[in-house]
Amino acid sequence: EDRIDSPSGALSENPLPRFWYLSNHVEYDAGVTNDSFEGRASAYLKSKNLGTVSNSTIGQTVIVPDQWKDSRVKMTAYLKTIHVEGSSGLCFEVQTAGGESYYDFMNDRSVKSDTDWTQYQSVLDVPNDAVIITTGFWLRGRGEVRADNFQIEKVNDDVELTGKRYKTKNGKKSQNLDFEDLPDSFLEALEEKSDIF
């Protein structure tokens, strides 16, 4: 297969698909390949070297459309893995104005080793106060994962949820905007007038 050459100044070796971001360009590379489930292209995410033990995500975050609010929503996509020594999967997350997050990262059913194109799904409830929704796929450790044909649709409530829900401690209020809320170890070092950096 062919990977598209990178434009000068790109953070990864190859250009990312339009509207998508890469969370860790130091240890991972991402771009577009013509090895696809269908159509002309798919996205890929791969470790850059054999020593990689970190993780990375290709994602896209958008404002939640009104038609998805107060609904159960299913995201599907096709994944293909190549020598994945760690794990990989889809990521699907909904965040609300009240500080709640509904998410499914497929941690309980991650994809490993070598697999051909297979469709996976994540199902979440989208509450009325949902603000943003993030879709994507991730890779932990060494290997490569490819993704194609993401689709999101409303489904009936009898479709089983795959995700979890949690509420952040700070709700919707931004915190520590002046960076003065320091860890105890930093405060102790400041009191001793030692070089904490």
N, C-alpha and C positions, 0 to 999 in steps of 0.2 A: 504494500500500500504506500501511499504518498502522504507526507505531512507538508503543510503549506509553510513556506519560508517566512521567517519573522521580519516585520518591518523594523528599521533601526529605532532603537530606544525602547523596544518592547521589554517588559519585565521578565517574561518567560521566553524560552527559546523560539516558540512559535506563537502566532497571534491567537488570543482567546476568541471564542465565538462572540459575536456582537451581543452586548447587554449582559454578559456574564463576567464574574470576577473570580480571581484565584486567591485563596487565603494565605498560602505559604509558597512564594515563588523562589525562596532560597533553596529548599530541599526538593521541590517538586516542579515539574514542567507540565504545561497544559496547552492544548491547542485543538486543531481540527484535523481529522484524518478521513480519507475516503473509504475506510472500512466501516460500513454502516449497516444497521439492521435493514433499513430501506432508504431510498433517496440517495443523495450525493455525498452526504457527510455525516459524521458523528463527532462528538467531543471526546477528548481523552485526558486523563490525569495519570502521571507516572512519576515514580521516584527517580531522582537524578543519579544517585549512586548507591552502591551496595550497603553503605553504612547507615542509610536512612532508617530511623526508628520513630520519626515524628508522624504528623498527619497533615492533610490538606483537604480543602473543599473547593469545588467549582460551584458557585451559587448565583442566584438572581433574586433580588428582593424588590417587591413592588407593593403599592398600596392595595389593600384588599378591595376588590370590586364589590359594590353594594349587593349584587345578586348572589354573592357567596355568603353573606352574613346571615346568621341564624340558620345555618344549613350544615349538613354533613357533606364533606368534600373528599373526593378520592383523587390522588395523584398516581399516575402510572408512568413507567419509563422502562426502556430496555437497557440492560447492562451486560457487558462482556468483560471477563477478567482474564488477565495474562500474568501468570506466575505471581499472584498475590500471596505473599507470605504472611501478611498481617490480616487485615479485613477491609471490606468496602461495603458501600450500600447507598441508598437514597437518603436525602435529608429533606424534611418537610416540617416547617415550623410556622405557627401563627402567633403573633404577639398582639396583646390588647392594650388599650389606653390605660387600663387599671393595673397593669403590671403583671398580668398572667401570660403564660406561654403554653401553647399546646404544640407538642412536637413528636416526631417519630424519625429516628436516625437508623432504624433497622438494626440496632445493637443486639437484639435477641434473635436475629435471623440474617446476620451479615453474610456477605459473599466472599469466598476465599478460593485460592488455588487457580485452576484454569477452568473457565466455563464459557460456553457459547452464548449467543444472544438469548436472553431470557427476560420475560416481563416480570416486574415487581410492582408492588403497590403499597401506598401509605394512605390511611384514612383518618381524618381529623374532623372534629367539630369546630366550626368557625362561629364564635359568638357575635352578638350584635355590635359589641364595642371593639371588634378586631380592627387593627390599624394596618399592620404590614404582614406580608406572607413571604416566606423564603423557600425556594425550591432549589434542588441541586443534588450532587452526589459527592462522596468522600472516599478517601483512601488513607488507611493507617498502615505505616510500615512500607516495605518494599513491594514493587510490582507495578502493574498498570491496570486501570479500569477505564472502559469506554462506555458512553451513554448515548442514547438516541430516543427520539420520539416521546418527549415529555408531554403528558396531557393531564389536564385538571378538569373535573366535572362534579356537579352536584349529584349526590346519590341519596337513596332512601335511608331512613334511620335504622332499618333492619340490616344494613351493611355493617359488619363488625368493625369497631375502631381498632387501629393498630398503634395509636400513639398514647402519650401520657400528658399530664397537665401539672404545672407547678406555678406558684405565685412568688414573685421576687419580693425580698424583704423590704425594699425601698419603694415599692409601688411605681407610680409614674413620675416621681420627683427625681430630677437629676441630682447627683451627689458629688461632693468633693471637687467642685469646679475650680477651687483655688489651690488644690493639691496640698493643703495644709493638714489633712487628716492622715497622719503618718503612722506606720506600724510602730509598735512599742520599741523595737530594736533601734529604729531610726531616732526616736525621741531620746532614748538612753544615750545614744552616741552623740546627739546634739548637746545634751547636758554635760557630757564629758569633754565637749569641744574636740572630739576626734574627727578624723577624716572618714566620713561615711561613704564616700564615693571612691 
